[in-house]
Amino acid sequence: MTPRISESQLQQRRPLLSFNRIACEVAKDKMCREISLHRTLNDNRVVGFHGFFQDMVFVYIILELCKRRIGIYS
């Protein structure tokens, strides 16, 4: 038989990390991996990476300007 938990006990139990914080950490890790990967690539077929910067909310990645459409988008 499982023990009953009162309403006050439920309110006292708080998760160590909220779902939003976990999702934010996952997104941050993905962004860091994307930047490190793009930094190491040096190929004519891959858009060039020039840097990145961030503010309190967003991360901005500065990429090479592609003047001509090629491939499936032409």
CHARMM internal coordinates of N, CA and C (Angstrom, degrees):
IC EDIT
DIST 1 N 1 CA 1.4440
DIST 1 CA 1 C 1.5392
ANGL 1 N 1 CA 1 C 109.00
DIST 1 C 2 N 1.3178
ANGL 1 CA 1 C 2 N 116.24
DIHE 1 N 1 CA 1 C 2 N 132.03
DIST 2 N 2 CA 1.4621
ANGL 1 C 2 N 2 CA 119.84
DIHE 1 CA 1 C 2 N 2 CA -179.80
DIST 2 CA 2 C 1.5186
ANGL 2 N 2 CA 2 C 110.35
DIHE 1 C 2 N 2 CA 2 C -83.69
DIST 2 C 3 N 1.3308
ANGL 2 CA 2 C 3 N 116.96
DIHE 2 N 2 CA 2 C 3 N 140.81
DIST 3 N 3 CA 1.4748
ANGL 2 C 3 N 3 CA 119.42
DIHE 2 CA 2 C 3 N 3 CA 179.63
DIST 3 CA 3 C 1.5247
ANGL 3 N 3 CA 3 C 110.79
DIHE 2 C 3 N 3 CA 3 C -68.84
DIST 3 C 4 N 1.3068
ANGL 3 CA 3 C 4 N 115.93
DIHE 3 N 3 CA 3 C 4 N 145.29
DIST 4 N 4 CA 1.4652
ANGL 3 C 4 N 4 CA 120.77
DIHE 3 CA 3 C 4 N 4 CA 177.95
DIST 4 CA 4 C 1.5239
ANGL 4 N 4 CA 4 C 109.51
DIHE 3 C 4 N 4 CA 4 C -81.80
DIST 4 C 5 N 1.3247
ANGL 4 CA 4 C 5 N 114.97
DIHE 4 N 4 CA 4 C 5 N 140.99
DIST 5 N 5 CA 1.4613
ANGL 4 C 5 N 5 CA 120.98
DIHE 4 CA 4 C 5 N 5 CA 178.76
DIST 5 CA 5 C 1.5143
ANGL 5 N 5 CA 5 C 107.66
DIHE 4 C 5 N 5 CA 5 C -111.55
DIST 5 C 6 N 1.3190
ANGL 5 CA 5 C 6 N 115.34
DIHE 5 N 5 CA 5 C 6 N 128.05
DIST 6 N 6 CA 1.4619
ANGL 5 C 6 N 6 CA 119.19
DIHE 5 CA 5 C 6 N 6 CA -178.84
DIST 6 CA 6 C 1.5255
ANGL 6 N 6 CA 6 C 110.93
DIHE 5 C 6 N 6 CA 6 C -76.00
DIST 6 C 7 N 1.3172
ANGL 6 CA 6 C 7 N 115.93
DIHE 6 N 6 CA 6 C 7 N 164.86
DIST 7 N 7 CA 1.4740
ANGL 6 C 7 N 7 CA 122.05
DIHE 6 CA 6 C 7 N 7 CA 179.26
DIST 7 CA 7 C 1.5261
ANGL 7 N 7 CA 7 C 111.30
DIHE 6 C 7 N 7 CA 7 C -59.14
DIST 7 C 8 N 1.3178
ANGL 7 CA 7 C 8 N 117.76
DIHE 7 N 7 CA 7 C 8 N -40.80
DIST 8 N 8 CA 1.4693
ANGL 7 C 8 N 8 CA 120.45
DIHE 7 CA 7 C 8 N 8 CA -179.30
DIST 8 CA 8 C 1.5277
ANGL 8 N 8 CA 8 C 111.29
DIHE 7 C 8 N 8 CA 8 C -67.31
DIST 8 C 9 N 1.3286
ANGL 8 CA 8 C 9 N 117.78
DIHE 8 N 8 CA 8 C 9 N -35.07
DIST 9 N 9 CA 1.4612
ANGL 8 C 9 N 9 CA 120.47
DIHE 8 CA 8 C 9 N 9 CA 177.48
DIST 9 CA 9 C 1.5307
ANGL 9 N 9 CA 9 C 110.94
DIHE 8 C 9 N 9 CA 9 C -67.50
DIST 9 C 10 N 1.3278
ANGL 9 CA 9 C 10 N 116.02
DIHE 9 N 9 CA 9 C 10 N -37.05
DIST 10 N 10 CA 1.4583
ANGL 9 C 10 N 10 CA 119.52
DIHE 9 CA 9 C 10 N 10 CA 177.52
DIST 10 CA 10 C 1.5174
ANGL 10 N 10 CA 10 C 111.25
DIHE 9 C 10 N 10 CA 10 C -63.85
DIST 10 C 11 N 1.3140
ANGL 10 CA 10 C 11 N 116.87
DIHE 10 N 10 CA 10 C 11 N -40.42
DIST 11 N 11 CA 1.4609
ANGL 10 C 11 N 11 CA 120.77
DIHE 10 CA 10 C 11 N 11 CA -179.49
DIST 11 CA 11 C 1.5236
ANGL 11 N 11 CA 11 C 111.47
DIHE 10 C 11 N 11 CA 11 C -68.74
DIST 11 C 12 N 1.3206
ANGL 11 CA 11 C 12 N 117.49
DIHE 11 N 11 CA 11 C 12 N -28.99
DIST 12 N 12 CA 1.4560
ANGL 11 C 12 N 12 CA 120.80
DIHE 11 CA 11 C 12 N 12 CA -179.26
DIST 12 CA 12 C 1.5248
ANGL 12 N 12 CA 12 C 112.13
DIHE 11 C 12 N 12 CA 12 C -76.71
DIST 12 C 13 N 1.3074
ANGL 12 CA 12 C 13 N 117.93
DIHE 12 N 12 CA 12 C 13 N -25.12
DIST 13 N 13 CA 1.4660
ANGL 12 C 13 N 13 CA 121.10
DIHE 12 CA 12 C 13 N 13 CA -179.59
DIST 13 CA 13 C 1.5180
ANGL 13 N 13 CA 13 C 109.15
DIHE 12 C 13 N 13 CA 13 C -81.30
DIST 13 C 14 N 1.2898
ANGL 13 CA 13 C 14 N 115.73
DIHE 13 N 13 CA 13 C 14 N 120.24
DIST 14 N 14 CA 1.4565
ANGL 13 C 14 N 14 CA 121.36
DIHE 13 CA 13 C 14 N 14 CA 179.37
DIST 14 CA 14 C 1.5279
ANGL 14 N 14 CA 14 C 108.10
DIHE 13 C 14 N 14 CA 14 C -123.93
DIST 14 C 15 N 1.3221
ANGL 14 CA 14 C 15 N 116.57
DIHE 14 N 14 CA 14 C 15 N 140.74
DIST 15 N 15 CA 1.4725
ANGL 14 C 15 N 15 CA 118.06
DIHE 14 CA 14 C 15 N 15 CA 178.15
DIST 15 CA 15 C 1.5254
ANGL 15 N 15 CA 15 C 110.55
DIHE 14 C 15 N 15 CA 15 C -66.84
DIST 15 C 16 N 1.3184
ANGL 15 CA 15 C 16 N 115.79
DIHE 15 N 15 CA 15 C 16 N 151.07
DIST 16 N 16 CA 1.4642
ANGL 15 C 16 N 16 CA 120.09
DIHE 15 CA 15 C 16 N 16 CA 178.24
DIST 16 CA 16 C 1.5236
ANGL 16 N 16 CA 16 C 111.33
DIHE 15 C 16 N 16 CA 16 C -64.34
DIST 16 C 17 N 1.3401
ANGL 16 CA 16 C 17 N 116.41
DIHE 16 N 16 CA 16 C 17 N -40.89
DIST 17 N 17 CA 1.4620
ANGL 16 C 17 N 17 CA 121.81
DIHE 16 CA 16 C 17 N 17 CA 176.68
DIST 17 CA 17 C 1.5140
ANGL 17 N 17 CA 17 C 108.02
DIHE 16 C 17 N 17 CA 17 C -130.00
DIST 17 C 18 N 1.2956
ANGL 17 CA 17 C 18 N 117.67
DIHE 17 N 17 CA 17 C 18 N 133.29
DIST 18 N 18 CA 1.4528
ANGL 17 C 18 N 18 CA 119.79
DIHE 17 CA 17 C 18 N 18 CA 176.97
DIST 18 CA 18 C 1.5258
ANGL 18 N 18 CA 18 C 109.46
DIHE 17 C 18 N 18 CA 18 C -74.15
DIST 18 C 19 N 1.3083
ANGL 18 CA 18 C 19 N 117.22
DIHE 18 N 18 CA 18 C 19 N 161.20
DIST 19 N 19 CA 1.4625
ANGL 18 C 19 N 19 CA 121.19
DIHE 18 CA 18 C 19 N 19 CA 179.93
DIST 19 CA 19 C 1.5189
ANGL 19 N 19 CA 19 C 110.55
DIHE 18 C 19 N 19 CA 19 C -60.01
DIST 19 C 20 N 1.3382
ANGL 19 CA 19 C 20 N 117.90
DIHE 19 N 19 CA 19 C 20 N -40.03
DIST 20 N 20 CA 1.4620
ANGL 19 C 20 N 20 CA 120.61
DIHE 19 CA 19 C 20 N 20 CA 179.81
DIST 20 CA 20 C 1.5210
ANGL 20 N 20 CA 20 C 111.02
DIHE 19 C 20 N 20 CA 20 C -61.63
DIST 20 C 21 N 1.2968
ANGL 20 CA 20 C 21 N 117.16
DIHE 20 N 20 CA 20 C 21 N -39.88
DIST 21 N 21 CA 1.4661
ANGL 20 C 21 N 21 CA 120.60
DIHE 20 CA 20 C 21 N 21 CA -179.59
DIST 21 CA 21 C 1.5295
ANGL 21 N 21 CA 21 C 110.87
DIHE 20 C 21 N 21 CA 21 C -67.80
DIST 21 C 22 N 1.3360
ANGL 21 CA 21 C 22 N 116.32
DIHE 21 N 21 CA 21 C 22 N -40.02
DIST 22 N 22 CA 1.4649
ANGL 21 C 22 N 22 CA 120.15
DIHE 21 CA 21 C 22 N 22 CA 177.84
DIST 22 CA 22 C 1.5240
ANGL 22 N 22 CA 22 C 109.35
DIHE 21 C 22 N 22 CA 22 C -63.77
DIST 22 C 23 N 1.3260
ANGL 22 CA 22 C 23 N 117.22
DIHE 22 N 22 CA 22 C 23 N -45.95
DIST 23 N 23 CA 1.4651
ANGL 22 C 23 N 23 CA 121.42
DIHE 22 CA 22 C 23 N 23 CA 179.17
DIST 23 CA 23 C 1.5183
ANGL 23 N 23 CA 23 C 110.20
DIHE 22 C 23 N 23 CA 23 C -60.94
DIST 23 C 24 N 1.3171
ANGL 23 CA 23 C 24 N 117.18
DIHE 23 N 23 CA 23 C 24 N -38.71
DIST 24 N 24 CA 1.4625
ANGL 23 C 24 N 24 CA 121.60
DIHE 23 CA 23 C 24 N 24 CA 179.25
DIST 24 CA 24 C 1.5252
ANGL 24 N 24 CA 24 C 110.25
DIHE 23 C 24 N 24 CA 24 C -65.64
DIST 24 C 25 N 1.3183
ANGL 24 CA 24 C 25 N 117.75
DIHE 24 N 24 CA 24 C 25 N -42.04
DIST 25 N 25 CA 1.4637
ANGL 24 C 25 N 25 CA 121.49
DIHE 24 CA 24 C 25 N 25 CA 178.99
DIST 25 CA 25 C 1.5248
ANGL 25 N 25 CA 25 C 111.15
DIHE 24 C 25 N 25 CA 25 C -65.14
DIST 25 C 26 N 1.3272
ANGL 25 CA 25 C 26 N 116.98
DIHE 25 N 25 CA 25 C 26 N -39.54
DIST 26 N 26 CA 1.4710
ANGL 25 C 26 N 26 CA 121.10
DIHE 25 CA 25 C 26 N 26 CA 177.95
DIST 26 CA 26 C 1.5261
ANGL 26 N 26 CA 26 C 109.97
DIHE 25 C 26 N 26 CA 26 C -64.21
DIST 26 C 27 N 1.3290
ANGL 26 CA 26 C 27 N 116.85
DIHE 26 N 26 CA 26 C 27 N -44.56
DIST 27 N 27 CA 1.4657
ANGL 26 C 27 N 27 CA 121.01
DIHE 26 CA 26 C 27 N 27 CA 179.26
DIST 27 CA 27 C 1.5277
ANGL 27 N 27 CA 27 C 110.39
DIHE 26 C 27 N 27 CA 27 C -63.67
DIST 27 C 28 N 1.3172
ANGL 27 CA 27 C 28 N 117.14
DIHE 27 N 27 CA 27 C 28 N -39.78
DIST 28 N 28 CA 1.4623
ANGL 27 C 28 N 28 CA 121.37
DIHE 27 CA 27 C 28 N 28 CA 179.40
DIST 28 CA 28 C 1.5348
ANGL 28 N 28 CA 28 C 110.58
DIHE 27 C 28 N 28 CA 28 C -63.90
DIST 28 C 29 N 1.3337
ANGL 28 CA 28 C 29 N 116.39
DIHE 28 N 28 CA 28 C 29 N -43.45
DIST 29 N 29 CA 1.4674
ANGL 28 C 29 N 29 CA 120.20
DIHE 28 CA 28 C 29 N 29 CA 177.76
DIST 29 CA 29 C 1.5245
ANGL 29 N 29 CA 29 C 111.40
DIHE 28 C 29 N 29 CA 29 C -62.47
DIST 29 C 30 N 1.3312
ANGL 29 CA 29 C 30 N 116.37
DIHE 29 N 29 CA 29 C 30 N -41.97
DIST 30 N 30 CA 1.4631
ANGL 29 C 30 N 30 CA 120.30
DIHE 29 CA 29 C 30 N 30 CA 178.94
DIST 30 CA 30 C 1.5285
ANGL 30 N 30 CA 30 C 110.89
DIHE 29 C 30 N 30 CA 30 C -62.57
DIST 30 C 31 N 1.3207
ANGL 30 CA 30 C 31 N 116.57
DIHE 30 N 30 CA 30 C 31 N -41.99
DIST 31 N 31 CA 1.4614
ANGL 30 C 31 N 31 CA 120.72
DIHE 30 CA 30 C 31 N 31 CA -179.39
DIST 31 CA 31 C 1.5286
ANGL 31 N 31 CA 31 C 110.45
DIHE 30 C 31 N 31 CA 31 C -65.36
DIST 31 C 32 N 1.3175
ANGL 31 CA 31 C 32 N 117.45
DIHE 31 N 31 CA 31 C 32 N -41.38
DIST 32 N 32 CA 1.4731
ANGL 31 C 32 N 32 CA 120.90
DIHE 31 CA 31 C 32 N 32 CA 178.16
DIST 32 CA 32 C 1.5203
ANGL 32 N 32 CA 32 C 111.08
DIHE 31 C 32 N 32 CA 32 C -62.92
DIST 32 C 33 N 1.3353
ANGL 32 CA 32 C 33 N 117.11
DIHE 32 N 32 CA 32 C 33 N -41.57
DIST 33 N 33 CA 1.4643
ANGL 32 C 33 N 33 CA 120.26
DIHE 32 CA 32 C 33 N 33 CA 177.29
DIST 33 CA 33 C 1.5188
ANGL 33 N 33 CA 33 C 111.43
DIHE 32 C 33 N 33 CA 33 C -64.87
DIST 33 C 34 N 1.3299
ANGL 33 CA 33 C 34 N 116.97
DIHE 33 N 33 CA 33 C 34 N -41.12
DIST 34 N 34 CA 1.4683
ANGL 33 C 34 N 34 CA 121.44
DIHE 33 CA 33 C 34 N 34 CA 178.87
DIST 34 CA 34 C 1.5316
ANGL 34 N 34 CA 34 C 110.43
DIHE 33 C 34 N 34 CA 34 C -60.67
DIST 34 C 35 N 1.3138
ANGL 34 CA 34 C 35 N 117.01
DIHE 34 N 34 CA 34 C 35 N -44.92
DIST 35 N 35 CA 1.4679
ANGL 34 C 35 N 35 CA 121.26
DIHE 34 CA 34 C 35 N 35 CA -179.44
DIST 35 CA 35 C 1.5313
ANGL 35 N 35 CA 35 C 110.22
DIHE 34 C 35 N 35 CA 35 C -65.40
DIST 35 C 36 N 1.3513
ANGL 35 CA 35 C 36 N 117.27
DIHE 35 N 35 CA 35 C 36 N -45.46
DIST 36 N 36 CA 1.4719
ANGL 35 C 36 N 36 CA 118.28
DIHE 35 CA 35 C 36 N 36 CA -179.50
DIST 36 CA 36 C 1.5226
ANGL 36 N 36 CA 36 C 111.90
DIHE 35 C 36 N 36 CA 36 C -64.56
DIST 36 C 37 N 1.3162
ANGL 36 CA 36 C 37 N 116.72
DIHE 36 N 36 CA 36 C 37 N -39.20
DIST 37 N 37 CA 1.4584
ANGL 36 C 37 N 37 CA 120.23
DIHE 36 CA 36 C 37 N 37 CA 179.45
DIST 37 CA 37 C 1.5293
ANGL 37 N 37 CA 37 C 110.54
DIHE 36 C 37 N 37 CA 37 C -65.75
DIST 37 C 38 N 1.3181
ANGL 37 CA 37 C 38 N 116.74
DIHE 37 N 37 CA 37 C 38 N -47.77
DIST 38 N 38 CA 1.4601
ANGL 37 C 38 N 38 CA 120.71
DIHE 37 CA 37 C 38 N 38 CA -177.39
DIST 38 CA 38 C 1.5318
ANGL 38 N 38 CA 38 C 111.31
DIHE 37 C 38 N 38 CA 38 C -65.02
DIST 38 C 39 N 1.3196
ANGL 38 CA 38 C 39 N 116.38
DIHE 38 N 38 CA 38 C 39 N -32.61
DIST 39 N 39 CA 1.4613
ANGL 38 C 39 N 39 CA 121.75
DIHE 38 CA 38 C 39 N 39 CA 178.40
DIST 39 CA 39 C 1.5293
ANGL 39 N 39 CA 39 C 112.02
DIHE 38 C 39 N 39 CA 39 C -61.91
DIST 39 C 40 N 1.3232
ANGL 39 CA 39 C 40 N 116.43
DIHE 39 N 39 CA 39 C 40 N -35.98
DIST 40 N 40 CA 1.4657
ANGL 39 C 40 N 40 CA 120.81
DIHE 39 CA 39 C 40 N 40 CA -175.97
DIST 40 CA 40 C 1.5227
ANGL 40 N 40 CA 40 C 113.32
DIHE 39 C 40 N 40 CA 40 C -83.57
DIST 40 C 41 N 1.3242
ANGL 40 CA 40 C 41 N 118.33
DIHE 40 N 40 CA 40 C 41 N -17.63
DIST 41 N 41 CA 1.4605
ANGL 40 C 41 N 41 CA 120.94
DIHE 40 CA 40 C 41 N 41 CA -177.43
DIST 41 CA 41 C 1.5229
ANGL 41 N 41 CA 41 C 110.96
DIHE 40 C 41 N 41 CA 41 C -75.78
DIST 41 C 42 N 1.3158
ANGL 41 CA 41 C 42 N 115.20
DIHE 41 N 41 CA 41 C 42 N 136.20
DIST 42 N 42 CA 1.4573
ANGL 41 C 42 N 42 CA 120.48
DIHE 41 CA 41 C 42 N 42 CA 177.08
DIST 42 CA 42 C 1.5283
ANGL 42 N 42 CA 42 C 107.35
DIHE 41 C 42 N 42 CA 42 C -145.06
DIST 42 C 43 N 1.3262
ANGL 42 CA 42 C 43 N 116.28
DIHE 42 N 42 CA 42 C 43 N 86.27
DIST 43 N 43 CA 1.4590
ANGL 42 C 43 N 43 CA 121.70
DIHE 42 CA 42 C 43 N 43 CA -175.79
DIST 43 CA 43 C 1.5215
ANGL 43 N 43 CA 43 C 108.59
DIHE 42 C 43 N 43 CA 43 C -145.97
DIST 43 C 44 N 1.3238
ANGL 43 CA 43 C 44 N 116.71
DIHE 43 N 43 CA 43 C 44 N 145.09
DIST 44 N 44 CA 1.4670
ANGL 43 C 44 N 44 CA 121.03
DIHE 43 CA 43 C 44 N 44 CA 179.61
DIST 44 CA 44 C 1.5203
ANGL 44 N 44 CA 44 C 112.21
DIHE 43 C 44 N 44 CA 44 C -64.04
DIST 44 C 45 N 1.3242
ANGL 44 CA 44 C 45 N 117.33
DIHE 44 N 44 CA 44 C 45 N -24.05
DIST 45 N 45 CA 1.4686
ANGL 44 C 45 N 45 CA 121.00
DIHE 44 CA 44 C 45 N 45 CA -177.37
DIST 45 CA 45 C 1.5229
ANGL 45 N 45 CA 45 C 113.33
DIHE 44 C 45 N 45 CA 45 C -88.58
DIST 45 C 46 N 1.3231
ANGL 45 CA 45 C 46 N 117.34
DIHE 45 N 45 CA 45 C 46 N -1.30
DIST 46 N 46 CA 1.4653
ANGL 45 C 46 N 46 CA 121.88
DIHE 45 CA 45 C 46 N 46 CA -178.79
DIST 46 CA 46 C 1.5226
ANGL 46 N 46 CA 46 C 108.79
DIHE 45 C 46 N 46 CA 46 C -117.49
DIST 46 C 47 N 1.3210
ANGL 46 CA 46 C 47 N 116.31
DIHE 46 N 46 CA 46 C 47 N 134.83
DIST 47 N 47 CA 1.4692
ANGL 46 C 47 N 47 CA 121.07
DIHE 46 CA 46 C 47 N 47 CA 178.65
DIST 47 CA 47 C 1.5234
ANGL 47 N 47 CA 47 C 108.82
DIHE 46 C 47 N 47 CA 47 C -59.45
DIST 47 C 48 N 1.3338
ANGL 47 CA 47 C 48 N 116.42
DIHE 47 N 47 CA 47 C 48 N 133.28
DIST 48 N 48 CA 1.4627
ANGL 47 C 48 N 48 CA 121.69
DIHE 47 CA 47 C 48 N 48 CA -177.20
DIST 48 CA 48 C 1.5237
ANGL 48 N 48 CA 48 C 113.33
DIHE 47 C 48 N 48 CA 48 C -70.79
DIST 48 C 49 N 1.3073
ANGL 48 CA 48 C 49 N 115.31
DIHE 48 N 48 CA 48 C 49 N 144.83
DIST 49 N 49 CA 1.4659
ANGL 48 C 49 N 49 CA 123.30
DIHE 48 CA 48 C 49 N 49 CA 178.54
DIST 49 CA 49 C 1.5211
ANGL 49 N 49 CA 49 C 108.42
DIHE 48 C 49 N 49 CA 49 C -100.98
DIST 49 C 50 N 1.3427
ANGL 49 CA 49 C 50 N 116.32
DIHE 49 N 49 CA 49 C 50 N 128.40
DIST 50 N 50 CA 1.4632
ANGL 49 C 50 N 50 CA 119.92
DIHE 49 CA 49 C 50 N 50 CA -179.06
DIST 50 CA 50 C 1.5182
ANGL 50 N 50 CA 50 C 113.40
DIHE 49 C 50 N 50 CA 50 C -112.11
DIST 50 C 51 N 1.3099
ANGL 50 CA 50 C 51 N 117.89
DIHE 50 N 50 CA 50 C 51 N -15.55
DIST 51 N 51 CA 1.4513
ANGL 50 C 51 N 51 CA 119.92
DIHE 50 CA 50 C 51 N 51 CA 178.94
DIST 51 CA 51 C 1.5164
ANGL 51 N 51 CA 51 C 111.65
DIHE 50 C 51 N 51 CA 51 C 151.08
DIST 51 C 52 N 1.3125
ANGL 51 CA 51 C 52 N 115.20
DIHE 51 N 51 CA 51 C 52 N -173.66
DIST 52 N 52 CA 1.4623
ANGL 51 C 52 N 52 CA 120.87
DIHE 51 CA 51 C 52 N 52 CA 177.18
DIST 52 CA 52 C 1.5203
ANGL 52 N 52 CA 52 C 109.33
DIHE 51 C 52 N 52 CA 52 C -154.98
DIST 52 C 53 N 1.3152
ANGL 52 CA 52 C 53 N 115.49
DIHE 52 N 52 CA 52 C 53 N 161.22
DIST 53 N 53 CA 1.4552
ANGL 52 C 53 N 53 CA 121.77
DIHE 52 CA 52 C 53 N 53 CA 172.13
DIST 53 CA 53 C 1.5129
ANGL 53 N 53 CA 53 C 107.65
DIHE 52 C 53 N 53 CA 53 C -151.76
DIST 53 C 54 N 1.3077
ANGL 53 CA 53 C 54 N 116.84
DIHE 53 N 53 CA 53 C 54 N 166.58
DIST 54 N 54 CA 1.4612
ANGL 53 C 54 N 54 CA 120.22
DIHE 53 CA 53 C 54 N 54 CA -178.58
DIST 54 CA 54 C 1.5156
ANGL 54 N 54 CA 54 C 111.27
DIHE 53 C 54 N 54 CA 54 C -142.04
DIST 54 C 55 N 1.3201
ANGL 54 CA 54 C 55 N 113.85
DIHE 54 N 54 CA 54 C 55 N 155.57
DIST 55 N 55 CA 1.4619
ANGL 54 C 55 N 55 CA 120.19
DIHE 54 CA 54 C 55 N 55 CA 171.15
DIST 55 CA 55 C 1.5293
ANGL 55 N 55 CA 55 C 106.61
DIHE 54 C 55 N 55 CA 55 C -116.17
DIST 55 C 56 N 1.2894
ANGL 55 CA 55 C 56 N 118.42
DIHE 55 N 55 CA 55 C 56 N -160.84
DIST 56 N 56 CA 1.4583
ANGL 55 C 56 N 56 CA 121.20
DIHE 55 CA 55 C 56 N 56 CA -176.66
DIST 56 CA 56 C 1.5362
ANGL 56 N 56 CA 56 C 112.94
DIHE 55 C 56 N 56 CA 56 C -69.13
DIST 56 C 57 N 1.3291
ANGL 56 CA 56 C 57 N 117.33
DIHE 56 N 56 CA 56 C 57 N -19.23
DIST 57 N 57 CA 1.4584
ANGL 56 C 57 N 57 CA 120.26
DIHE 56 CA 56 C 57 N 57 CA -174.10
DIST 57 CA 57 C 1.5296
ANGL 57 N 57 CA 57 C 113.21
DIHE 56 C 57 N 57 CA 57 C -119.15
DIST 57 C 58 N 1.3239
ANGL 57 CA 57 C 58 N 117.63
DIHE 57 N 57 CA 57 C 58 N -42.20
DIST 58 N 58 CA 1.4492
ANGL 57 C 58 N 58 CA 121.73
DIHE 57 CA 57 C 58 N 58 CA -170.96
DIST 58 CA 58 C 1.5258
ANGL 58 N 58 CA 58 C 112.84
DIHE 57 C 58 N 58 CA 58 C -117.88
DIST 58 C 59 N 1.3332
ANGL 58 CA 58 C 59 N 114.58
DIHE 58 N 58 CA 58 C 59 N 158.51
DIST 59 N 59 CA 1.4665
ANGL 58 C 59 N 59 CA 122.41
DIHE 58 CA 58 C 59 N 59 CA 170.30
DIST 59 CA 59 C 1.5177
ANGL 59 N 59 CA 59 C 105.68
DIHE 58 C 59 N 59 CA 59 C -113.09
DIST 59 C 60 N 1.3277
ANGL 59 CA 59 C 60 N 116.97
DIHE 59 N 59 CA 59 C 60 N 130.32
DIST 60 N 60 CA 1.4590
ANGL 59 C 60 N 60 CA 122.48
DIHE 59 CA 59 C 60 N 60 CA -178.92
DIST 60 CA 60 C 1.5206
ANGL 60 N 60 CA 60 C 108.62
DIHE 59 C 60 N 60 CA 60 C -110.60
DIST 60 C 61 N 1.3327
ANGL 60 CA 60 C 61 N 116.52
DIHE 60 N 60 CA 60 C 61 N 127.39
DIST 61 N 61 CA 1.4603
ANGL 60 C 61 N 61 CA 121.77
DIHE 60 CA 60 C 61 N 61 CA 178.23
DIST 61 CA 61 C 1.5204
ANGL 61 N 61 CA 61 C 107.72
DIHE 60 C 61 N 61 CA 61 C -106.36
DIST 61 C 62 N 1.3255
ANGL 61 CA 61 C 62 N 116.37
DIHE 61 N 61 CA 61 C 62 N 127.34
DIST 62 N 62 CA 1.4653
ANGL 61 C 62 N 62 CA 121.60
DIHE 61 CA 61 C 62 N 62 CA -179.22
DIST 62 CA 62 C 1.5210
ANGL 62 N 62 CA 62 C 108.17
DIHE 61 C 62 N 62 CA 62 C -98.14
DIST 62 C 63 N 1.3390
ANGL 62 CA 62 C 63 N 115.02
DIHE 62 N 62 CA 62 C 63 N 115.74
DIST 63 N 63 CA 1.4501
ANGL 62 C 63 N 63 CA 122.01
DIHE 62 CA 62 C 63 N 63 CA -177.15
DIST 63 CA 63 C 1.5181
ANGL 63 N 63 CA 63 C 110.86
DIHE 62 C 63 N 63 CA 63 C -115.90
DIST 63 C 64 N 1.3175
ANGL 63 CA 63 C 64 N 114.73
DIHE 63 N 63 CA 63 C 64 N 165.20
DIST 64 N 64 CA 1.4532
ANGL 63 C 64 N 64 CA 122.63
DIHE 63 CA 63 C 64 N 64 CA 177.25
DIST 64 CA 64 C 1.5301
ANGL 64 N 64 CA 64 C 110.09
DIHE 63 C 64 N 64 CA 64 C -64.20
DIST 64 C 65 N 1.3096
ANGL 64 CA 64 C 65 N 116.75
DIHE 64 N 64 CA 64 C 65 N 143.34
DIST 65 N 65 CA 1.4578
ANGL 64 C 65 N 65 CA 121.80
DIHE 64 CA 64 C 65 N 65 CA 176.83
DIST 65 CA 65 C 1.5254
ANGL 65 N 65 CA 65 C 108.89
DIHE 64 C 65 N 65 CA 65 C -81.12
DIST 65 C 66 N 1.3129
ANGL 65 CA 65 C 66 N 116.35
DIHE 65 N 65 CA 65 C 66 N 126.97
DIST 66 N 66 CA 1.4726
ANGL 65 C 66 N 66 CA 121.24
DIHE 65 CA 65 C 66 N 66 CA 177.88
DIST 66 CA 66 C 1.5207
ANGL 66 N 66 CA 66 C 107.43
DIHE 65 C 66 N 66 CA 66 C -99.29
DIST 66 C 67 N 1.3128
ANGL 66 CA 66 C 67 N 116.40
DIHE 66 N 66 CA 66 C 67 N 113.21
DIST 67 N 67 CA 1.4620
ANGL 66 C 67 N 67 CA 120.81
DIHE 66 CA 66 C 67 N 67 CA -175.89
DIST 67 CA 67 C 1.5084
ANGL 67 N 67 CA 67 C 113.86
DIHE 66 C 67 N 67 CA 67 C -83.34
DIST 67 C 68 N 1.3170
ANGL 67 CA 67 C 68 N 116.80
DIHE 67 N 67 CA 67 C 68 N -25.75
DIST 68 N 68 CA 1.4482
ANGL 67 C 68 N 68 CA 120.09
DIHE 67 CA 67 C 68 N 68 CA -174.28
DIST 68 CA 68 C 1.5231
ANGL 68 N 68 CA 68 C 109.93
DIHE 67 C 68 N 68 CA 68 C -121.15
DIST 68 C 69 N 1.3276
ANGL 68 CA 68 C 69 N 116.55
DIHE 68 N 68 CA 68 C 69 N 136.55
DIST 69 N 69 CA 1.4535
ANGL 68 C 69 N 69 CA 120.54
DIHE 68 CA 68 C 69 N 69 CA 177.03
DIST 69 CA 69 C 1.5153
ANGL 69 N 69 CA 69 C 108.93
DIHE 68 C 69 N 69 CA 69 C -81.82
DIST 69 C 70 N 1.3093
ANGL 69 CA 69 C 70 N 115.77
DIHE 69 N 69 CA 69 C 70 N 134.07
DIST 70 N 70 CA 1.4585
ANGL 69 C 70 N 70 CA 120.36
DIHE 69 CA 69 C 70 N 70 CA 177.96
DIST 70 CA 70 C 1.5274
ANGL 70 N 70 CA 70 C 109.61
DIHE 69 C 70 N 70 CA 70 C -136.15
DIST 70 C 71 N 1.3061
ANGL 70 CA 70 C 71 N 116.40
DIHE 70 N 70 CA 70 C 71 N 168.75
DIST 71 N 71 CA 1.4569
ANGL 70 C 71 N 71 CA 120.91
DIHE 70 CA 70 C 71 N 71 CA 175.24
DIST 71 CA 71 C 1.5121
ANGL 71 N 71 CA 71 C 112.21
DIHE 70 C 71 N 71 CA 71 C 73.49
DIST 71 C 72 N 1.3388
ANGL 71 CA 71 C 72 N 116.28
DIHE 71 N 71 CA 71 C 72 N -138.44
DIST 72 N 72 CA 1.4560
ANGL 71 C 72 N 72 CA 120.87
DIHE 71 CA 71 C 72 N 72 CA -173.94
DIST 72 CA 72 C 1.5214
ANGL 72 N 72 CA 72 C 113.06
DIHE 71 C 72 N 72 CA 72 C -71.86
DIST 72 C 73 N 1.3270
ANGL 72 CA 72 C 73 N 118.02
DIHE 72 N 72 CA 72 C 73 N -15.35
DIST 73 N 73 CA 1.4560
ANGL 72 C 73 N 73 CA 121.08
DIHE 72 CA 72 C 73 N 73 CA -178.40
DIST 73 CA 73 C 1.5269
ANGL 73 N 73 CA 73 C 113.22
DIHE 72 C 73 N 73 CA 73 C -92.86
DIST 73 C 74 N 1.3259
ANGL 73 CA 73 C 74 N 119.04
DIHE 73 N 73 CA 73 C 74 N -0.16
DIST 74 N 74 CA 1.4619
ANGL 73 C 74 N 74 CA 120.32
DIHE 73 CA 73 C 74 N 74 CA -177.84
DIST 74 CA 74 C 1.5058
ANGL 74 N 74 CA 74 C 112.38
DIHE 73 C 74 N 74 CA 74 C -83.11
END
COOR INIT
IC SEED 1 N 1 CA 1 C
IC BUILD
